[in-house]
Amino acid sequence: MKIRLGNEGDIEGWMRLVEKVKQDFPGLETEKALAEHRNTVLDFMRHGSAVCAEEEGKIAGALLFSEKDGALCFLAVDPQERRRHIAGRMVEYMLTFMEPGKDVVVTTYREGVPEGIAARAFYKRLGFVEGRLTEEFGSPVQEFILPR
C-alpha cells in the first residue's frame, strides 16, 4: 500500500471510493452534493492537500486536509480494505505537511450516533481529544483535537 499525495489523475478512483462510503458522510446524499465534492477534491489536489492510499492502481483510502486551518477535512477507507491501518498511515503522512506544534482539528459524529462509533474510537486511539459540539451539513457533530 502506497501512501502519497493525490493528483487530478486520481479523481475517478477517488470518487469510486466516495460512492462506496457516501452514506457515512452528511452532505453527500445527492448527485449535486457528489459533484460539489468532486470539485472540492480537485481543488485540494491542486493545492497538494489530498492524500491517497493506493494499491495496484486502486484508491483504497482518501484524506483531505488544510494546513492553513490545521484541519483534517475528510477521511475514508474502502470498507473492503479496513483493519489494515490505512487511515492511521494517511493521518501520519498528513501530519508531515502540517505546521509543527499547531493542533489539528477534525469533526465527526457526536457520541451515540451509530455511524460515528468507529471514527470516534479511531481518533481517540490517535490521541485526539473531544472538543466542542457543533453542526455540519445540518448534522450534529463534535470536534476532535489532536494537541501538538
LOKOL-265810 format. One record per residue (C-alpha): residue in three letters; residue number from 0; x, y, z. Coordinates in steps of 0.1 Angstrom, whole numbers. Example, Ala and Ser with C-alpha at 12.3 -4.5 7.8 and 13.67 -1.06 7.14 Angstrom:
REM LOKOL-265810
PT  sepa  sevo     xx     yy     zz
PT   ALA     0    123    -45     78
PT   SER     1    137    -11     71
***
This chain:
REM LOKOL-265810
PT  sepa  sevo     xx     yy     zz
PT   MET     0      0      0      0
PT   LYS     1     15     33    -11
PT   ILE     2      5     65      8
PT   ARG     3     11     96    -13
PT   LEU     4     -3    130    -23
PT   GLY     5    -32    126    -47
PT   ASN     6    -34    143    -81
PT   GLU     7    -61    151   -106
PT   GLY     8    -54    117   -123
PT   ASP     9    -67    100    -92
PT   ILE    10   -102    117    -93
PT   GLU    11   -121     88   -108
PT   GLY    12   -108     62    -84
PT   TRP    13   -113     87    -55
PT   MET    14   -149     92    -65
PT   ARG    15   -155     54    -68
PT   LEU    16   -144     52    -32
PT   VAL    17   -166     81    -22
PT   GLU    18   -196     63    -38
PT   LYS    19   -189     33    -15
PT   VAL    20   -189     53     17
PT   LYS    21   -211     83     10
PT   GLN    22   -238     71     34
PT   ASP    23   -213     76     62
PT   PHE    24   -209    113     55
PT   PRO    25   -235    140     59
PT   GLY    26   -236    163     29
PT   LEU    27   -230    136      2
PT   GLU    28   -266    124     -2
PT   THR    29   -274    138    -37
PT   GLU    30   -258    138    -71
PT   LYS    31   -253    176    -68
PT   ALA    32   -235    172    -35
PT   LEU    33   -213    145    -50
PT   ALA    34   -204    168    -79
PT   GLU    35   -196    196    -55
PT   HIS    36   -174    171    -35
PT   ARG    37   -156    162    -67
PT   ASN    38   -148    198    -74
PT   THR    39   -137    203    -38
PT   VAL    40   -114    173    -41
PT   LEU    41    -99    186    -73
PT   ASP    42    -92    219    -56
PT   PHE    43    -75    202    -27
PT   MET    44    -55    181    -51
PT   ARG    45    -43    212    -70
PT   HIS    46    -31    226    -37
PT   GLY    47    -13    195    -25
PT   SER    48    -38    188      3
PT   ALA    49    -52    154     -8
PT   VAL    50    -37    121      4
PT   CYS    51    -44     88    -13
PT   ALA    52    -37     52     -2
PT   GLU    53    -32     33    -34
PT   GLU    54    -26     -4    -41
PT   GLU    55    -24    -19    -76
PT   GLY    56    -39     12    -92
PT   LYS    57    -69     13    -68
PT   ILE    58    -76     41    -44
PT   ALA    59    -82     23    -11
PT   GLY    60    -81     54     11
PT   ALA    61    -87     92      8
PT   LEU    62    -79    121     30
PT   LEU    63    -83    159     26
PT   PHE    64    -66    184     48
PT   SER    65    -60    221     53
PT   GLU    66    -25    230     65
PT   LYS    67    -36    266     68
PT   ASP    68    -66    258     91
PT   GLY    69    -49    228    109
PT   ALA    70    -78    206     98
PT   LEU    71    -84    171     87
PT   CYS    72   -113    177     64
PT   PHE    73   -122    142     50
PT   LEU    74   -111    107     57
PT   ALA    75   -124     75     42
PT   VAL    76   -112     39     36
PT   ASP    77   -127     14     13
PT   PRO    78   -148    -10     35
PT   GLN    79   -130    -40     20
PT   GLU    80    -96    -25     30
PT   ARG    81   -104    -16     66
PT   ARG    82    -84    -30     95
PT   ARG    83    -51    -26     76
PT   HIS    84    -41      6     94
PT   ILE    85    -46     26     62
PT   ALA    86    -63     55     79
PT   GLY    87    -36     58    106
PT   ARG    88     -9     58     79
PT   MET    89    -27     85     59
PT   VAL    90    -31    107     90
PT   GLU    91      6    102     99
PT   TYR    92     16    112     64
PT   MET    93     -7    143     65
PT   LEU    94      9    154     97
PT   THR    95     42    158     79
PT   PHE    96     26    187     59
PT   MET    97     11    204     90
PT   GLU    98     27    232    109
PT   PRO    99     47    217    139
PT   GLY   100     32    225    172
PT   LYS   101     -2    235    158
PT   ASP   102    -32    215    169
PT   VAL   103    -51    195    143
PT   VAL   104    -89    195    143
PT   VAL   105   -114    171    128
PT   THR   106   -152    168    131
PT   THR   107   -171    135    133
PT   TYR   108   -205    123    145
PT   ARG   109   -215    130    181
PT   GLU   110   -214    103    208
PT   GLY   111   -243     79    205
PT   VAL   112   -246     81    167
PT   PRO   113   -240     46    153
PT   GLU   114   -222     59    122
PT   GLY   115   -196     76    144
PT   ILE   116   -186     48    167
PT   ALA   117   -157     36    147
PT   ALA   118   -145     71    138
PT   ARG   119   -146     84    173
PT   ALA   120   -127     53    186
PT   PHE   121   -101     57    158
PT   TYR   122    -94     94    165
PT   LYS   123    -91     87    203
PT   ARG   124    -66     60    196
PT   LEU   125    -45     85    176
PT   GLY   126    -45    109    206
PT   PHE   127    -74    133    195
PT   VAL   128    -95    146    224
PT   GLU   129   -131    156    224
PT   GLY   130   -138    192    217
PT   ARG   131   -169    214    212
PT   LEU   132   -202    203    198
PT   THR   133   -212    219    165
PT   GLU   134   -231    212    133
PT   GLU   135   -221    205     97
PT   PHE   136   -243    200     67
PT   GLY   137   -273    201     91
PT   SER   138   -259    172    111
PT   PRO   139   -248    174    148
PT   VAL   140   -211    167    150
PT   GLN   141   -183    171    175
PT   GLU   142   -148    184    171
PT   PHE   143   -118    163    180
PT   ILE   144    -85    180    186
PT   LEU   145    -50    165    182
PT   PRO   146    -29    185    206
PT   ARG   147      6    191    192
***
